[in-house]
């Protein structure tokens, strides 16, 4: 199955990561969390590097770092993500990943709209800001990061606003995307809905 691409876009903490990993495992496809690219650039900016230079010199090994999962890096990621030159520097890597033989799942914000407009299946995964903040709060608490729920909710909302309002590649569902609202779904139900949509397109 050469170049069969599935895109899964949506706002922060909507369940894209869980869903993408499950879908990739189900179909035996490779998975790219494109948010990690922006997080890796954001982490380099926190360390003092220029954002555009960091994006242009990014190495796949930079993505393999647990410290990219912190709230500070998430905010830095959404700030560098508004810079058109940063986004441009990351396009090629994402497109070649998407085109790999054997199928690929890409999750992020603009995978179905900008990176892979011809993807075989496009999903837009969302949930209310409160539900997403609750999930992120539980995830961070599990890692020993002790932010208050209110802080996590404010972070999620700030990141949503920045992602939706930016001029280049804003967060928006592709016209031909299937939206899955996970607010009231179990993980199993969300996975079943995604798998059914993909099966129908194969
Ligand atoms: O998905 P994740 O929360 O790891 O993404 C971190 C940030 O990277 C997002 O808030 C967004 O600003 C940016 N991003 C993006 N385009 C993508 C993936 C992530 O702008 N395809």
Boltz pocket constraint, residues with backbone or C-beta under 6 A from the ligand:
constraints:
  - pocket:
      binder: B
      contacts: [[A, 12], [A, 13], [A, 34], [A, 35], [A, 36], [A, 38], [A, 39], [A, 74], [A, 77], [A, 78], [A, 79], [A, 81], [A, 107], [A, 108], [A, 109], [A, 110], [A, 111], [A, 159], [A, 163], [A, 169]]
      max_distance: 6.0
